[in-house]
């Protein structure tokens, strides 16, 4: 009985297969490099508070609708006494969401105002009234997490703003509407009550989503 020698034929990948494999690796490595570059640039924006093209962790917003009524540059550097007796605002809750949005200081790059995604920036444009914040102007970028045409609060709904001292400002919505961002917005303010204005700007559509609210009360928050 003759032994049959079995030859094993090594499988060699075809040129087409090798080409696809190399292309896949290049695509994966390119994607990883792009993600790394984005994270690096996003970190740069966050640390240095400067907007960069195509990153959008920070982006410019148009506050021209309020610049005629208030000195916004001065309002960006208000003294701590403008917080009144109940502390520095930290978070805000809108009626349309269970999320609490962070409230942070305003940002500027030259003459441009900047906003972080999903964040509210605080300008205090009036002195305290009866120990409360006189008028808080919160600006932001329009979106589903902040404000846009789809999540506008209704007249009479409440907005809650919590401070670092365990107090909660309760505001009642007096107006909620969209306006072209080149139209001046005049707040209905007689100086007797605290006011809250939220302006979320959509640079692409040149639209402001504005909510104006009047102070109802300041309550203690259980820890």
C-alpha positions as a Markdown table, in Angstrom:
| # | Residue | x | y | z |
|---|---|---|---|---|
| 1 | Unk | 0.0 | 0.0 | 0.0 |
| 2 | Unk | 1.5 | 3.2 | -1.1 |
| 3 | Unk | 1.5 | 6.1 | 1.2 |
| 4 | Unk | -0.1 | 9.1 | -0.4 |
| 5 | Unk | 1.8 | 12.3 | 0.3 |
| 6 | Unk | -0.6 | 15.1 | 1.1 |
| 7 | Unk | 0.5 | 18.4 | -0.1 |
| 8 | Unk | -0.8 | 21.4 | 1.8 |
| 9 | Unk | -1.4 | 24.3 | -0.4 |
| 10 | Unk | -0.8 | 27.6 | 1.3 |
| 11 | Unk | -3.5 | 30.1 | 0.8 |
| 12 | Unk | -2.3 | 33.2 | -0.6 |
| 13 | Unk | -4.4 | 36.3 | -0.4 |
| 14 | Unk | -5.3 | 37.8 | -3.7 |
| 15 | Unk | -4.1 | 41.3 | -4.6 |
| 16 | Unk | -7.7 | 42.5 | -4.4 |
| 17 | Unk | -8.0 | 41.1 | -0.8 |
| 18 | Unk | -4.7 | 42.7 | 0.2 |
| 19 | Unk | -5.8 | 46.0 | -1.2 |
| 20 | Unk | -9.1 | 45.9 | 0.7 |
| 21 | Unk | -7.2 | 45.1 | 3.9 |
| 22 | Unk | -4.8 | 48.0 | 3.5 |
| 23 | Unk | -7.7 | 50.4 | 2.7 |
| 24 | Unk | -9.6 | 49.3 | 5.8 |
| 25 | Unk | -6.5 | 49.9 | 8.0 |
| 26 | Unk | -6.0 | 53.3 | 6.5 |
| 27 | Unk | -9.6 | 54.3 | 7.0 |
| 28 | Unk | -9.6 | 53.1 | 10.7 |
| 29 | Unk | -6.3 | 54.9 | 11.4 |
| 30 | Unk | -7.6 | 58.0 | 9.7 |
| 31 | Unk | -10.8 | 57.9 | 11.8 |
| 32 | Unk | -8.8 | 57.5 | 15.0 |
| 33 | Unk | -6.6 | 60.4 | 14.0 |
| 34 | Unk | -9.6 | 62.6 | 13.3 |
| 35 | Unk | -11.2 | 61.8 | 16.6 |
| 36 | Unk | -8.0 | 62.4 | 18.5 |
| 37 | Unk | -7.6 | 65.8 | 16.7 |
| 38 | Unk | -11.2 | 66.7 | 17.4 |
| 39 | Unk | -10.7 | 65.9 | 21.1 |
| 40 | Unk | -7.5 | 67.9 | 21.2 |
| 41 | Unk | -9.0 | 70.9 | 19.6 |
| 42 | Unk | -12.1 | 70.6 | 21.8 |
| 43 | Unk | -9.9 | 70.6 | 24.8 |
| 44 | Unk | -8.1 | 73.7 | 23.5 |
| 45 | Unk | -11.4 | 75.5 | 23.2 |
| 46 | Unk | -12.5 | 74.5 | 26.7 |
| 47 | Unk | -9.2 | 75.5 | 28.4 |
| 48 | Unk | -8.5 | 78.7 | 26.5 |
| 49 | Unk | -12.1 | 79.8 | 25.8 |
| 50 | Unk | -11.4 | 80.4 | 22.1 |
| 51 | Unk | -13.6 | 79.2 | 19.3 |
| 52 | Unk | -12.0 | 77.2 | 16.4 |
| 53 | Unk | -13.4 | 76.4 | 13.0 |
| 54 | Unk | -15.2 | 73.1 | 12.6 |
| 55 | Unk | -15.0 | 72.2 | 16.4 |
| 56 | Unk | -18.1 | 73.9 | 17.9 |
| 57 | Unk | -17.5 | 73.1 | 21.5 |
| 58 | Unk | -17.6 | 76.9 | 21.7 |
| 59 | Unk | -19.4 | 79.0 | 19.1 |
| 60 | Unk | -20.3 | 82.6 | 18.6 |
| 61 | Unk | -23.7 | 84.0 | 19.4 |
| 62 | Unk | -25.4 | 87.2 | 18.4 |
| 63 | Unk | -26.5 | 89.4 | 21.4 |
| 64 | Unk | -27.3 | 92.5 | 19.3 |
| 65 | Unk | -30.9 | 92.4 | 20.3 |
| 66 | Unk | -29.9 | 93.3 | 23.9 |
| 67 | Unk | -26.8 | 95.5 | 23.3 |
| 68 | Unk | -28.9 | 98.6 | 22.7 |
| 69 | Unk | -30.7 | 98.3 | 26.1 |
| 70 | Unk | -27.8 | 97.1 | 28.3 |
| 71 | Unk | -24.1 | 97.6 | 28.7 |
| 72 | Unk | -23.2 | 93.9 | 28.1 |
| 73 | Unk | -19.5 | 94.4 | 28.4 |
| 74 | Unk | -20.0 | 95.8 | 31.9 |
| 75 | Unk | -22.6 | 93.2 | 32.7 |
| 76 | Unk | -20.0 | 90.5 | 32.0 |
| 77 | Unk | -17.8 | 91.8 | 34.9 |
| 78 | Unk | -20.5 | 92.4 | 37.5 |
| 79 | Unk | -19.4 | 92.5 | 41.2 |
| 80 | Unk | -20.3 | 89.6 | 43.5 |
| 81 | Unk | -22.7 | 91.9 | 45.3 |
| 82 | Unk | -25.0 | 91.7 | 42.2 |
| 83 | Unk | -25.9 | 88.2 | 43.3 |
| 84 | Unk | -27.9 | 89.7 | 46.2 |
| 85 | Unk | -28.5 | 87.8 | 49.4 |
| 86 | Unk | -29.1 | 84.3 | 48.1 |
| 87 | Unk | -26.0 | 83.2 | 46.3 |
| 88 | Unk | -24.5 | 82.6 | 42.9 |
| 89 | Unk | -26.8 | 80.9 | 40.3 |
| 90 | Unk | -25.6 | 77.4 | 39.4 |
| 91 | Unk | -28.3 | 75.5 | 37.5 |
| 92 | Unk | -31.6 | 76.2 | 35.8 |
| 93 | Unk | -34.5 | 73.9 | 35.0 |
| 94 | Unk | -36.9 | 74.6 | 32.2 |
| 95 | Unk | -40.4 | 73.3 | 32.1 |
| 96 | Unk | -39.8 | 71.2 | 29.0 |
| 97 | Unk | -37.0 | 69.1 | 30.5 |
| 98 | Unk | -36.0 | 67.2 | 33.6 |
| 99 | Unk | -32.4 | 68.3 | 33.0 |
| 100 | Unk | -30.7 | 71.0 | 34.9 |
| 101 | Unk | -28.6 | 73.2 | 32.7 |
| 102 | Unk | -25.3 | 74.6 | 34.1 |
| 103 | Unk | -25.0 | 78.3 | 34.5 |
| 104 | Unk | -21.5 | 79.6 | 33.9 |
| 105 | Unk | -19.8 | 83.0 | 33.3 |
| 106 | Unk | -20.0 | 84.8 | 30.0 |
| 107 | Unk | -17.2 | 84.3 | 27.4 |
| 108 | Unk | -15.8 | 86.8 | 24.9 |
| 109 | Unk | -13.3 | 86.5 | 22.1 |
| 110 | Unk | -12.5 | 90.1 | 21.0 |
| 111 | Unk | -15.9 | 91.7 | 20.4 |
| 112 | Unk | -17.6 | 88.3 | 19.9 |
| 113 | Unk | -19.7 | 86.5 | 22.5 |
| 114 | Unk | -19.1 | 82.8 | 22.8 |
| 115 | Unk | -21.3 | 80.0 | 24.2 |
| 116 | Unk | -20.7 | 76.4 | 25.1 |
| 117 | Unk | -23.0 | 73.7 | 23.8 |
| 118 | Unk | -25.9 | 72.9 | 26.2 |
| 119 | Unk | -24.8 | 75.6 | 28.7 |
| 120 | Unk | -26.2 | 79.0 | 29.9 |
| 121 | Unk | -24.0 | 82.0 | 30.3 |
| 122 | Unk | -24.9 | 84.6 | 32.9 |
| 123 | Unk | -25.0 | 88.4 | 32.5 |
| 124 | Unk | -26.4 | 90.4 | 35.3 |
| 125 | Unk | -27.6 | 93.7 | 33.8 |
| 126 | Unk | -29.3 | 95.3 | 36.8 |
| 127 | Unk | -28.5 | 95.8 | 40.5 |
| 128 | Unk | -30.2 | 93.7 | 43.1 |
| 129 | Unk | -33.8 | 94.4 | 44.0 |
| 130 | Unk | -34.9 | 93.7 | 47.6 |
| 131 | Unk | -31.9 | 91.4 | 48.1 |
| 132 | Unk | -32.7 | 89.4 | 44.9 |
| 133 | Unk | -30.9 | 89.4 | 41.6 |
| 134 | Unk | -32.3 | 92.4 | 39.7 |
| 135 | Unk | -32.2 | 91.1 | 36.2 |
| 136 | Unk | -30.4 | 88.0 | 34.9 |
| 137 | Unk | -29.8 | 87.7 | 31.2 |
| 138 | Unk | -28.8 | 84.1 | 30.3 |
| 139 | Unk | -27.6 | 83.6 | 26.8 |
| 140 | Unk | -27.0 | 80.3 | 25.0 |
| 141 | Unk | -26.9 | 78.5 | 21.7 |
| 142 | Unk | -30.3 | 77.3 | 20.5 |
| 143 | Unk | -30.9 | 73.6 | 20.6 |
| 144 | Unk | -33.0 | 70.8 | 21.9 |
| 145 | Unk | -31.1 | 70.8 | 25.3 |
| 146 | Unk | -31.6 | 74.5 | 25.7 |
| 147 | Unk | -34.4 | 76.4 | 23.8 |
| 148 | Unk | -35.7 | 76.3 | 20.2 |
| 149 | Unk | -39.0 | 76.5 | 18.5 |
| 150 | Unk | -39.9 | 73.0 | 19.5 |
| 151 | Unk | -39.5 | 73.3 | 23.3 |
| 152 | Unk | -40.7 | 76.8 | 24.1 |
| 153 | Unk | -42.3 | 77.0 | 27.6 |
| 154 | Unk | -45.9 | 78.2 | 27.9 |
| 155 | Unk | -47.1 | 81.4 | 29.5 |
| 156 | Unk | -47.5 | 80.9 | 33.2 |
| 157 | Unk | -45.1 | 78.0 | 33.6 |
| 158 | Unk | -42.4 | 78.1 | 36.2 |
| 159 | Unk | -38.6 | 78.2 | 35.7 |
| 160 | Unk | -36.3 | 77.2 | 38.6 |
| 161 | Unk | -32.8 | 78.6 | 39.1 |
| 162 | Unk | -30.8 | 77.2 | 42.0 |
| 163 | Unk | -27.9 | 78.9 | 43.7 |
| 164 | Unk | -24.7 | 77.7 | 45.5 |
| 165 | Unk | -26.2 | 78.7 | 48.9 |
| 166 | Unk | -29.2 | 76.3 | 48.7 |
| 167 | Unk | -31.8 | 78.8 | 47.5 |
| 168 | Unk | -34.1 | 78.5 | 44.5 |
| 169 | Unk | -35.4 | 81.4 | 42.4 |
| 170 | Unk | -38.9 | 80.6 | 41.1 |
| 171 | Unk | -39.8 | 82.6 | 37.9 |
| 172 | Unk | -43.1 | 82.7 | 36.1 |
| 173 | Unk | -43.0 | 82.8 | 32.3 |
| 174 | Unk | -44.4 | 86.1 | 30.9 |
| 175 | Unk | -43.4 | 85.7 | 27.3 |
| 176 | Unk | -41.8 | 83.0 | 25.1 |
| 177 | Unk | -41.3 | 83.6 | 21.4 |
| 178 | Unk | -38.8 | 83.6 | 18.5 |
| 179 | Unk | -37.6 | 86.8 | 16.9 |
| 180 | Unk | -35.1 | 87.7 | 14.2 |
| 181 | Unk | -31.8 | 88.3 | 16.0 |
| 182 | Unk | -31.3 | 91.8 | 14.5 |
| 183 | Unk | -34.6 | 93.1 | 16.1 |
| 184 | Unk | -34.0 | 94.8 | 19.5 |
| 185 | Unk | -35.8 | 93.0 | 22.4 |
| 186 | Unk | -37.4 | 95.3 | 25.0 |
| 187 | Unk | -37.9 | 93.6 | 28.4 |
| 188 | Unk | -41.2 | 94.6 | 30.1 |
| 189 | Unk | -39.5 | 95.8 | 33.3 |
| 190 | Unk | -40.8 | 98.5 | 35.7 |
| 191 | Unk | -37.9 | 98.0 | 38.1 |
| 192 | Unk | -40.1 | 96.6 | 40.9 |
| 193 | Unk | -39.6 | 92.8 | 40.5 |
| 194 | Unk | -36.7 | 90.5 | 39.7 |
| 195 | Unk | -36.6 | 89.5 | 36.0 |
| 196 | Unk | -35.1 | 86.6 | 34.1 |
| 197 | Unk | -34.4 | 86.7 | 30.3 |
| 198 | Unk | -33.1 | 83.7 | 28.4 |
| 199 | Unk | -31.9 | 84.3 | 24.9 |
| 200 | Unk | -30.8 | 81.2 | 22.8 |
| 201 | Unk | -29.4 | 82.3 | 19.5 |
| 202 | Unk | -29.4 | 80.3 | 16.3 |
| 203 | Unk | -26.6 | 81.8 | 14.2 |
| 204 | Unk | -27.5 | 79.8 | 11.1 |
| 205 | Unk | -31.1 | 80.9 | 11.0 |
| 206 | Unk | -30.4 | 84.3 | 12.5 |
| 207 | Unk | -33.1 | 83.8 | 15.1 |
| 208 | Unk | -33.3 | 84.3 | 18.9 |
| 209 | Unk | -35.5 | 82.1 | 21.0 |
| 210 | Unk | -36.4 | 84.4 | 23.9 |
| 211 | Unk | -38.1 | 83.6 | 27.2 |
| 212 | Unk | -38.9 | 86.4 | 29.6 |
| 213 | Unk | -40.0 | 85.6 | 33.2 |
| 214 | Unk | -40.9 | 87.5 | 36.4 |
| 215 | Unk | -39.7 | 86.5 | 39.9 |
| 216 | Unk | -42.4 | 84.8 | 42.0 |
| 217 | Unk | -40.4 | 83.8 | 45.1 |
| 218 | Unk | -37.1 | 82.6 | 46.5 |
| 219 | Unk | -37.3 | 79.3 | 48.3 |
| 220 | Unk | -35.0 | 77.2 | 50.4 |
| 221 | Unk | -33.9 | 73.9 | 48.7 |
| 222 | Unk | -33.7 | 70.8 | 50.8 |
| 223 | Unk | -30.2 | 69.2 | 50.7 |
